[in-house]
């Protein structure tokens, strides 16, 4: 039996970068959810450029592109603070790819002071352009265990990950007082501003540990061909999640594979269900 779910609006930040590609894959993912699991949600996928458009969204994708340009345009267009409200105060489901991962990090290095603003939401430090310049871009087939819950029947097949001037998660930051000050004191490092969660549900999401969702092995043949890349002797963290906030180093939007988008839409639905349950319980107190 097909399950019909009320309208859900999911946005893709459309200030710069590969936003239209994300919208196309979201449409494919919604069709896959309906076909394979009978999830007949009435989805609306929109490009987000204004605070008013953002306010309509149940979830948001921040695409790959140029993170410095995105943050500058966001600040000038008046949407940077609403983005922080969406991610860090309301704790709505948010996914960042490549540049989006940088913007969602609480700390980013290899960055001039004042040259990059962050949204925050993931308690990690990212290393920008970890894999070198544009000409050192590469692709690698990687097993992504979290896709095991995907509606797609090919969930156990490796995912083709596209890396273009990609960041990695250099460090998972602790939930300790003063960590922002310590990070800001580092050379060429910027941090996101602190925000207070809106309610107990958002606070619970913020207090969750960062989960490592995928790594790239130093033995991967595609990585060995990247001549400019130097390793510290361990695998690179290329995807993380902290509650409703998810980030990855690579560009799923530059493939024709909707599996991660399918998985993420399911996460949006779960988050909406949790919020509805929380609001109902709060009203009956």
N, C-alpha and C positions, 0 to 999 in steps of 0.2 A: 504494500500500500504506500502510495506517495504521501510524504509528509509536507504540508505547506507551512511555511514560516513567514511571519510578517516582514515588511520591507526592511532592508538593511542597506545603508549607503556606505560604501567604502571609497575613500579618496586616494589619489596619487598626487603627491606634491609636484606641481608643474611649473616650477620656477626656472629650472634648467635641468638638462640631463635626459635620460631615457624613460620619460614618464609615459609616453603613448604606448611603448612596448609592454609596459606593465599592465596597462588597461586591457590590451588585447589578450594577454595571458590570464588575466582575471576572468574575462568572459569565457575563455576555454575551460578554466577551472570550475566555474559555476555550472557549466554544461556537464562536466565530468561528475560533479557531485550529484546532480540530478539523475544522470544516467546510471551511475554505479551504486549510489546509496539512497536514491529516492528523496534526496534533500531538495525540495522545490522552493527554496527561498526566493523572494522577489528582490533580487539584487539590483542596486543602482551603482554604477562605477563612474566616478566623476574626477575631473582634473581640478586640483585645489590650488588656487592662487590668492584667495582672500580669507580673512577670518570668518566671514559669513559662510563661505563654502566649507571651511574646516568644521564649523559648529554643527553641520548637518551629518558629520561622519561618525560611524560606529567604529571604524578602523582606518588606519592610514599607512600608506607605503611611501617611504622617502627613497627615491631612485638613485641609481648610479649617475655620476656626472662629475662635477667639480665642486667639492664641498665648500671651498672658500667663496666661490661665486654664489652658491646657494645661500650661504649665511648672510652675505652682503645684500643680496636681493631681498631675502626674507626680512632683514632689519629695515631696509628702506621702504618696503611695501607694508610694514606694520603687522606682519604675521609671525615674526620670530617669538614674541612673548606669548601669543596664543598657542603656538606650537609647544612651547614649554608647559603651558597650562594643560594642554591635551595629553602630553606624554607623562609629565612628572607630577602634576597635581591631580588630574582626573584618572590617570593611568589607563588610558584607552589603548587597545591593541595597536601596536605600531611595529612596522618592519622596515629596516634600513638595509639597502644593498650598496656595498662599496662606499661611495661618498656618504650614503645614508648611515652606514655603520659609524663612520667618523663623527657625524653630527650627533648621533645618539650616545656616543661615549661620554663618560664623565671627565675624561682626561685624554688629550691627544698631544703627542710629541712631534718633533721635527716641524714645529709651527712657530712663526714669529708672534710675539706678544702683540695683540691688537689686530693681527691679520686674519684671525679665524675666530668666530663665535660658535659655541656648541649649544645644542638643545639639552643633551644629557638624557638619562634614563637607564643606562647600562653602567653598572659599577665596574668599568674596565678602563684600562689605558690602551689606546691604539697607537700603533706605529704607522704613520702615513707613508704611502709609496714604498712599502716594505720590499716589494718584488722588483723595484727598479723603475726605469723610465717606460714611456709608451712602447718603444721598440722591443722591450723585454716582456711584453704581454704574452700570455700563453694559455692553453687549455689543459685541463686534467680531468680524467674520469675518476670520481670519488664515490665511495659508498657512504650514503647518508642514512644512518640507522633510524632516525626519527621519521623517515618517510614510510616506515612499516605500517603506520596507521593511516596511510593515504588511501583515498578512494580509488586510486589508479592501480590496475592489476600488475603494473611493471615496477612496483615499489622496491623490489629487491635488486633491480638493475642499477649499476653505477650511474651517477648523475654527471653530465658534462658541465664542468665548472669553468667559466670564462673569467680570467684574471687580467685586469687592465689597470696598471698603476695602483695595484690593490693594497689596502692596509691589512694588518693582522692585529689580533688582540695580543698585546705584549705582556699584559699583566691583569689579573683579576684583582680588583681592589677590595679591601676589607670593609665591613660595616663598622668603622670605628670613627670616633670623634677626632677631627683634625686632619683626616686624610686629604680633604680638599686643599687645606693650607700646605700640606707636605707636597702634594702634586704640583701646585701652583709655583712652588719654590724651585722646581726643577727647571733647568735650562731648556729653552725652546718648547715649553709645554703650556698649554692653555687648559682651563677647566670650565665646566658648565656651572652656572649659578645654582645654589641650593634652593629647593622649593619644598613646601610642606604639603603632603598628600591631603586630598580633600576630605577623605572619610576613612573609616576603618578598613573597608575593602581595598582602597588604594594603598593604604599603609601596609596591609598584608602583602600586596604585590611588591612594594618597594623593599620590604624586608626579606624577600626570598633570595636565596643564593643564586649566583650566576651559574648556569649550566653550560658546559661545553657541548655543543651540538655536532661539531665536525672539526677535524684536523686534517692538515695536509702533511703527509709523510715526506721526510727529506729524501727518501728513496724513490719517490715518484719520478718516473723518467721525464715527464714534462718539466719538472722542477730542475732537473739536472741540466736541461738545455738552456735555462735562464742564466746566462753568464754573469750578469751583474749581481745576482742574488747571493748573499752570504748568510750562512746559518750559524746559530750559536750551539748547535749540536742536539737540537730537539725538534719535534714536530711543531708546526705552526697552527695556532688556533684560528680557524677561519669562519666559525659560526658559533654564536652564543645566544642564550635566552635568559632573561630575568623576569619571571612572571609573564606579563602581557607584552613585553618588549623583546624583539628579536632582531638580530643583525647578522649579516654575512659579508665576507670579503669579496665574494664573486658576484657575477651579474646573471642571475636567472632570467632576467628580462631579455637577454641577448641570445636566448635559446628558443626552441619551439617546444620545450618540455614544461608542461604546466604543473608537475607534481608538487613542487614546493608551494605554489599558489593554492593548490587544492588543500594541502595540509594547513596553510595559514588561514584560509577561509573557514575551515573547521575550528581553528583556534578562536577566530572572531566570534563564531556562533557560541562556543563554550563560554567565552568571556561575557557575552550578552546574557546568557542564561544565568551565570553567577551573579551578575548585577541585578537582574530581575528578581532573583531569589533574595538577595541582600535587601533590596528596596522593599519587597513584600514583608520581610521579617522586621524591618525597621518601622514600617507603618503599623504593624500589629503589636508593637511593644506597649 
